[in-house]
Amino acid sequence: MKTHSLFVILFLIGLSSCSLIGPAQDDHGKRTYGTKWDDKNATKLILKRLNSELPEVKKMNVNATVFNGVALLTGQTNEESVKARAGELAEDIRHVTKVYNEIEIAGPTAFLARRNDDLLKTKIKSRQWASEAVAAGRIKVVVENGIVYLMGLVTREEAALAVEEAKTAYGIQKIVQAFEFIN
């Protein structure tokens, strides 16, 4: 029993000291664990509601990503009404403050196109992490059909650097910025 209590105390001390490491000023672009949890749950809830209320979505390629309460809907649907309803459902989710509905009216992309999107995303994220100028940990990259969506809590300068870094990856159709600026 004493060993267990000692372990818990040491763990809590170690955990509390983690906040002492790093720059003296607050990182206003950093999301809390609660925000990350809310984003994850909001993403799951959007997809669950889409699948239950719009069964035809299961045959389409529709995705949702939530970052700091901002929802991004991507993919393809063959009906304008499905796109509109998907946006409405996302807006009704608790903790979602803004919705970017970028769903295209088209047939679903092919398997190979989605694998190319995955490769493009990996290239962009790798370049961001390798760059000292880009705040890669605060930027979410979503790629759909060659279109790169950049989300995150960044300064305007960080956003410009992230876009420039993303442009260096081959195969991009266009870049859409869905940043929240902290300055």
N, C-alpha and C positions, 0 to 999 in steps of 0.2 A: 504494500500500500504506500509506504514512504517513497519507494523508488518511482512509482507511478506519479505521485504528487511532485516529486523533484523534477521528473521529466516534463510535466505540464508547466511548471514554473519556469524552467529553462527555455522551453519552447516559446512561452509568452514573452520572456525577456528578449529572446532573439528576434521575435516578430516585431516587438515594439522598437527595437534598435534599427530595423530596416528603414524606418521613416527618417532616421538621422543621417542616412547615407545619401549623397547627392548634392545638388546645388542648394544654396541657402535660400534662394527665392522659390516661390511656388511655381509649378509648371501648370499654367492655366489650361493647357491643351490636354492634360492627362484626365482620363475618365476614371471614375471610381469603380470598384468591383460591383457595386450596386447598379450603376449605369450599364456596365457590361452585361450583367445578369438580366436587366430589364430589356436590353437590346436583343439578347438571345431569345428570351421568352416572347418578345413582340414578333420576331421573325417567325418563330414556330407557330404562333397564334395566327398570323396573317396567312401562312400556308395552310394551316388546318381549316380556317374559315373559307379560304378559296376552294379547297377540295371538297368541303361539305356543302357549301352553298352553290358552287358552280362545278358540278361533276365533270363537265366537258374539259375543265382545266387539266385533269389527269392525263388527257391525250395530247395536251399541248406542252410547250416549254415555257412555263411561267415561274419566275423566281422572285424572292424577296430578300432584301438585305436591310438591316436596321443598324445604324451607327449613331450613337448619341441622340436617339429619338428621331432621327431622320430616316424615313423609309425610302428605299429605292426598289421599284418594281421593274424587272427586266424580262426579256424573253419575247415570245411570239404567241399570238392568238389570231384566229381567223375571224373574230367577231368584235366589232367596236363596242358592243354592249358588255362583253366580257372584260375588256380593258377598262371601261368606265366603272363597272361594278367592282373590279379588283381595287381600283383607286379608292372608291368609297369604303370598302371593307378595311383597307389599310388605315384610312383616316379615323375610323372608329375605334382603333386599338388604343388602349391606355398606354401612355408613355410615348406615343408617336406624335411628334409636334409638326412634322412636315412630310409631305409625300411627293416624290418625284416619280411620276408614272411614265416610264420609258418603254412600256410594252409596245412592240411593233405589231401592226396588222399584217400578218404573213403566216405562212406555214412554219412549223417548227424547223429549226436548223438541224442539219445532219449530224450524226455522231462524230464524224471527222472534224467538222467545224467546231464542235464543242471541245474536242481534244486540243485543237489549235488555240482556242480561247484559254484553256488551262495552261498551255505552254507559254502563251503571251503573258498571262498573269504572273507566272513564275519568273519570267525574264524581267518584268517590270519590278516586282517585289525584290528580286535579287539585286538589281541595280540600285534600288532605293536603299536597301540595307548596306550596300557597299559604299554608298555616298555618305560622306560626313555632313554634307549640307542639307540633306533631306531628312525630315522627321518621320522616318519610315514607320515607327511604332504607333504613330497617331494618324496614319493614313490607311484607309481601306481601299483596295483595288478590286473592282468587279469588271469582268470582261464578258461581253455578250456580242457574238457575231462580229468580232473585230473592233467593236466600239469599247473604249476604255472609260470607265466611270471612276472618278477619284472622289472619295469622301473622307472627311476627317475634321479635326479641330486643329487648325493651323493659322499662322500669321499669313498675311498676303505674300510676303516674301517666300515663306516656306511653300505656299501653294504654287507660286511661279517656278520655284526650283523643282518641285515634284512633277509639274507638267513638262518642264524641259527634260528632266531625266526620263520620263515616260516616252517622250517623243523619240528617243534614241533606239527604242525597240522596234524591230522590223515587223511589219504586218498589221499595224494599227490603221483602222479606217478613220477614226476621229477620237478626240478626247473630250469627255463631258465632265465639267467640274461641279461637284455637289458639296463643296466645302462649307464649313462654318468657320468664320474668321474670329479670332480671339483678340484682335487689336483694332 
